[in-house]
Amino acid sequence: MKTLIKQALTLAAGYAVCAAAAAAQPGVPAQVKIVVPFSAGASNDAIARALAPQLAERLDTTVIVENRSGAAGVIGSDYVARAPKDGSVLLLTSSSFLTSAATQPHVPYDPLKQFAPVAMIGQGPLVVAVSAGTPYRSLADLIAAARGKPDALNYGTAGVGSLGHLATVMLDDAAGTRMTHVPYKGAANAASDLAGGQIDVMLSNYSTLAPVVQSGKVRLLATTARARHAAFPDLAPAAATLPGYAVEIWVGVFAPAGTPQPYIDRLNAALNEISASPATTTLLDIDGTIPARLSSAEFGKRVRDDLALWREVTAKHDITAN
């Protein structure tokens, strides 16, 4: 009898442990929506669509991608900020999430208080490019020319307050130069004029410039990475000429603030695996983006640091997006 009682107690304890373990597992919604705050076909959209089936497999649920573009990513981001706090709606965005917050005076959300950083998918540099018709063969050449003739060199960007704009302003500050900003409606338009020689300089992600670089109409001088980058082994980092200068951009996933931390941790682990998968790295490689295995807390620190930097730059130069 004592043996039977002992066995029954052992079984009960076992069931209790199993039940507690099951209860500790973060709940997964029946459907997860990844919102991309940019138009279909853009690089962030392609990355989201590569992530979705892999995340669905790991979470054993349905994962869809929805584009909500407009206002430099603000419309889609605002939708996620107001979404249920159960992990059913996620935001896949890039560093422009923070530059928009730093440059637009009436962003309808707080990027720190209303979002929970989940995972950084990858990070990489911009490239410093010049028209092939210019004589500049190195970043040092470009800086010397810009110092010799303030305001004479023109640089193009995707618009006021864009990443390329802020990165070039930082370059001017670091080099003690002053180039003239020519904002365009989109980076592709600026790249076209760079190739045609209408502007002299452009800082951009590589994929935007790839066609005109391959055609020989644009020359790359450097990257904005902190050190020589594996994707651009022939390009020195700008920091080799301007110590301390670096701009590295990222792609990452956010959830609405208040989403349960156990679920965020589960998403973080899954997305860190997915970011290193061949299906994802094939897309990241296009821009020289390298997978990043950060915890949600580490990604959160990066977000806070980057936002502080962009706010400092925009305040110093009184930059407000149109």
C-alpha positions, 0 to 999 in steps of 0.5 A: 500500500505504501508503495502504491501511495509513493508511486501515485505521489511520484506520478502526481509530482511528474504531472505537476512539473509537466503542467508547470513547464507547459504553463511557462511556454510562451503562447503563440498566436494562431497567426502572426503578421509581420508588418513592413512599413515600406512598399512591396519589392523593397529590400525590407519586404524581401527580407520579411518574406524570406523570414516568414516561412521559416518563422512559421515553421519554428513557431508552428503557426501561420506567418504573413507579411503585410505592407503598410507604406507611407511617411518614411515608414511612420504609417506602418510603424504607428499601426504596430504601436497600436496593435495587440500586445500578444505578439500577433503583430510584429514590425520589420524595419530598418535604421530609418525607423529611428531617423524618422523619429529624430527628424519628423516633428510629429511622429505619432508614437514614442519609438522607445516607449511603445515598441519592444525590440525583439531581434536584429536581423543584420547590420552593415555599412553604407558606401561612399561613392563618387561619379566616375567623372570626378578625379577622386580615387580615395576618401582622402582625395575627396576630403582634400577637394571639399576642404579646398572649396567649401560648398562646391561639391554636391551630395545627393540623398533620398531626402532631407532627414534620410540616413544618407543625409545624416551620415553625410552630415556626420562625415562633413563634421568629422572631416571639417568640410562643407558639401552642398546637400541635394535632396531627391525623392528617393535614393534611386533618383540620386544614384541616377544623377550621380551616374550622370555627373549631376552630383559628385558624392553619395552615401548609400546602401550598396544595392541602390548603387550596384547597377551604376557601379557595375556600369562603371559610371560610379566609383566606390571610395570607402565604407562607413564600417568601423573596420574593413568589411568582409563584403567589401574587402577592397574598400578601406573604412572611412574610419581609416581616414577619419578616426571615430567615424562610423555609420552601420545600419541595421534591419530588425524586428519589433513588437508592441511594448507590453508583449510578454517577455517569454514570447519575445525571448522565443522570437529572439532565439528563432530569429537569430537562427533564421538570420543566419540561414542561407535563405536570409543571408542571400538577401542580406549579402546584397548590401553587405549586411551581416547577421547579428545574434543579439539578445532583445536587451542588447538590441534595445541598447543599440536602438537607444544609442542610435536614436540618441546619436540621430537626435544629436545630429539633427539638433546640431544641424537643425534638420527637420524632414519635409 
